[in-house]
């Protein structure tokens, strides 16, 4: 897994959307406790935004794949997303 310079895990393409959402829930819970300083809170918030964007991108890609399959009547064929 990729790590940032401070040792925290960075968002990774190998992670699943479920893992991203679980990490995001942990971040939200930690931020809601309000037990850290401003800089740590901002760093954690930035990580949460990155995880949210990653999850949004994964959902968009999954939606595109489903739409492609639906248009083909359920026949599974590989096709680039940009087509």
CNS distance restraints for C-alpha pairs under 8 A (distance, minus, plus):
assign (resid   1 and name CA) (resid   9 and name CA) 6.98 0.50 0.50
assign (resid   1 and name CA) (resid  10 and name CA) 7.64 0.50 0.50
assign (resid   1 and name CA) (resid  12 and name CA) 6.64 0.50 0.50
assign (resid   1 and name CA) (resid  14 and name CA) 7.85 0.50 0.50
assign (resid   2 and name CA) (resid   9 and name CA) 6.10 0.50 0.50
assign (resid   2 and name CA) (resid  10 and name CA) 5.53 0.50 0.50
assign (resid   2 and name CA) (resid  11 and name CA) 7.35 0.50 0.50
assign (resid   2 and name CA) (resid  12 and name CA) 6.44 0.50 0.50
assign (resid   3 and name CA) (resid   7 and name CA) 5.68 0.50 0.50
assign (resid   3 and name CA) (resid   8 and name CA) 5.61 0.50 0.50
assign (resid   3 and name CA) (resid   9 and name CA) 4.45 0.50 0.50
assign (resid   3 and name CA) (resid  10 and name CA) 5.02 0.50 0.50
assign (resid   4 and name CA) (resid   8 and name CA) 5.54 0.50 0.50
assign (resid   4 and name CA) (resid   9 and name CA) 6.17 0.50 0.50
assign (resid   4 and name CA) (resid  10 and name CA) 5.69 0.50 0.50
assign (resid  10 and name CA) (resid  47 and name CA) 7.96 0.50 0.50
assign (resid  11 and name CA) (resid  15 and name CA) 7.61 0.50 0.50
assign (resid  11 and name CA) (resid  20 and name CA) 7.79 0.50 0.50
assign (resid  11 and name CA) (resid  50 and name CA) 7.24 0.50 0.50
assign (resid  11 and name CA) (resid  51 and name CA) 6.45 0.50 0.50
assign (resid  11 and name CA) (resid  54 and name CA) 7.54 0.50 0.50
assign (resid  15 and name CA) (resid  19 and name CA) 6.15 0.50 0.50
assign (resid  15 and name CA) (resid  20 and name CA) 6.92 0.50 0.50
assign (resid  16 and name CA) (resid  20 and name CA) 6.40 0.50 0.50
assign (resid  17 and name CA) (resid  21 and name CA) 6.12 0.50 0.50
assign (resid  17 and name CA) (resid  54 and name CA) 7.93 0.50 0.50
assign (resid  17 and name CA) (resid  55 and name CA) 5.56 0.50 0.50
assign (resid  17 and name CA) (resid  58 and name CA) 6.74 0.50 0.50
assign (resid  18 and name CA) (resid  22 and name CA) 6.11 0.50 0.50
assign (resid  19 and name CA) (resid  23 and name CA) 6.14 0.50 0.50
assign (resid  20 and name CA) (resid  24 and name CA) 6.09 0.50 0.50
assign (resid  20 and name CA) (resid  51 and name CA) 5.85 0.50 0.50
assign (resid  20 and name CA) (resid  52 and name CA) 7.69 0.50 0.50
assign (resid  20 and name CA) (resid  54 and name CA) 7.61 0.50 0.50
assign (resid  20 and name CA) (resid  55 and name CA) 6.49 0.50 0.50
assign (resid  21 and name CA) (resid  25 and name CA) 6.12 0.50 0.50
assign (resid  21 and name CA) (resid  51 and name CA) 7.49 0.50 0.50
assign (resid  21 and name CA) (resid  52 and name CA) 7.70 0.50 0.50
assign (resid  21 and name CA) (resid  55 and name CA) 7.18 0.50 0.50
assign (resid  22 and name CA) (resid  26 and name CA) 6.39 0.50 0.50
assign (resid  23 and name CA) (resid  27 and name CA) 6.31 0.50 0.50
assign (resid  23 and name CA) (resid  51 and name CA) 7.80 0.50 0.50
assign (resid  24 and name CA) (resid  28 and name CA) 6.25 0.50 0.50
assign (resid  24 and name CA) (resid  48 and name CA) 5.62 0.50 0.50
assign (resid  24 and name CA) (resid  51 and name CA) 6.43 0.50 0.50
assign (resid  24 and name CA) (resid  52 and name CA) 7.23 0.50 0.50
assign (resid  25 and name CA) (resid  29 and name CA) 6.13 0.50 0.50
assign (resid  26 and name CA) (resid  30 and name CA) 6.11 0.50 0.50
assign (resid  27 and name CA) (resid  31 and name CA) 6.11 0.50 0.50
assign (resid  27 and name CA) (resid  44 and name CA) 6.61 0.50 0.50
assign (resid  27 and name CA) (resid  45 and name CA) 7.55 0.50 0.50
assign (resid  27 and name CA) (resid  48 and name CA) 6.44 0.50 0.50
assign (resid  28 and name CA) (resid  32 and name CA) 6.09 0.50 0.50
assign (resid  28 and name CA) (resid  48 and name CA) 7.74 0.50 0.50
assign (resid  29 and name CA) (resid  33 and name CA) 6.51 0.50 0.50
assign (resid  30 and name CA) (resid  34 and name CA) 7.16 0.50 0.50
assign (resid  30 and name CA) (resid  35 and name CA) 7.91 0.50 0.50
assign (resid  31 and name CA) (resid  35 and name CA) 7.73 0.50 0.50
assign (resid  31 and name CA) (resid  41 and name CA) 6.56 0.50 0.50
assign (resid  31 and name CA) (resid  44 and name CA) 7.67 0.50 0.50
assign (resid  31 and name CA) (resid  45 and name CA) 7.85 0.50 0.50
assign (resid  36 and name CA) (resid  40 and name CA) 6.28 0.50 0.50
assign (resid  36 and name CA) (resid  41 and name CA) 6.39 0.50 0.50
assign (resid  37 and name CA) (resid  41 and name CA) 6.12 0.50 0.50
assign (resid  38 and name CA) (resid  42 and name CA) 6.13 0.50 0.50
assign (resid  39 and name CA) (resid  43 and name CA) 6.18 0.50 0.50
assign (resid  40 and name CA) (resid  44 and name CA) 6.12 0.50 0.50
assign (resid  41 and name CA) (resid  45 and name CA) 6.02 0.50 0.50
assign (resid  42 and name CA) (resid  46 and name CA) 6.13 0.50 0.50
assign (resid  43 and name CA) (resid  47 and name CA) 6.34 0.50 0.50
assign (resid  44 and name CA) (resid  48 and name CA) 6.21 0.50 0.50
assign (resid  45 and name CA) (resid  49 and name CA) 6.24 0.50 0.50
assign (resid  46 and name CA) (resid  50 and name CA) 6.31 0.50 0.50
assign (resid  47 and name CA) (resid  51 and name CA) 6.25 0.50 0.50
assign (resid  48 and name CA) (resid  52 and name CA) 6.06 0.50 0.50
assign (resid  49 and name CA) (resid  53 and name CA) 6.19 0.50 0.50
assign (resid  50 and name CA) (resid  54 and name CA) 6.16 0.50 0.50
assign (resid  51 and name CA) (resid  55 and name CA) 6.15 0.50 0.50
assign (resid  52 and name CA) (resid  56 and name CA) 6.12 0.50 0.50
assign (resid  53 and name CA) (resid  57 and name CA) 6.16 0.50 0.50
assign (resid  54 and name CA) (resid  58 and name CA) 6.28 0.50 0.50
assign (resid  55 and name CA) (resid  59 and name CA) 6.17 0.50 0.50
assign (resid  56 and name CA) (resid  60 and name CA) 6.20 0.50 0.50
assign (resid  57 and name CA) (resid  61 and name CA) 6.23 0.50 0.50
assign (resid  58 and name CA) (resid  62 and name CA) 6.18 0.50 0.50
assign (resid  59 and name CA) (resid  63 and name CA) 6.09 0.50 0.50
assign (resid  60 and name CA) (resid  64 and name CA) 6.25 0.50 0.50
assign (resid  61 and name CA) (resid  65 and name CA) 6.30 0.50 0.50
assign (resid  61 and name CA) (resid  81 and name CA) 7.67 0.50 0.50
assign (resid  62 and name CA) (resid  66 and name CA) 6.27 0.50 0.50
assign (resid  63 and name CA) (resid  67 and name CA) 6.17 0.50 0.50
assign (resid  64 and name CA) (resid  68 and name CA) 6.21 0.50 0.50
assign (resid  64 and name CA) (resid  81 and name CA) 6.92 0.50 0.50
assign (resid  65 and name CA) (resid  69 and name CA) 6.33 0.50 0.50
assign (resid  65 and name CA) (resid  81 and name CA) 7.44 0.50 0.50
assign (resid  66 and name CA) (resid  70 and name CA) 6.10 0.50 0.50
assign (resid  67 and name CA) (resid  71 and name CA) 6.20 0.50 0.50
assign (resid  68 and name CA) (resid  72 and name CA) 6.50 0.50 0.50
assign (resid  69 and name CA) (resid  73 and name CA) 6.47 0.50 0.50
assign (resid  69 and name CA) (resid  74 and name CA) 5.15 0.50 0.50
assign (resid  69 and name CA) (resid  75 and name CA) 6.41 0.50 0.50
assign (resid  69 and name CA) (resid  76 and name CA) 6.35 0.50 0.50
assign (resid  69 and name CA) (resid  77 and name CA) 7.87 0.50 0.50
assign (resid  70 and name CA) (resid  74 and name CA) 5.61 0.50 0.50
assign (resid  72 and name CA) (resid  76 and name CA) 7.81 0.50 0.50
assign (resid  79 and name CA) (resid  83 and name CA) 7.20 0.50 0.50
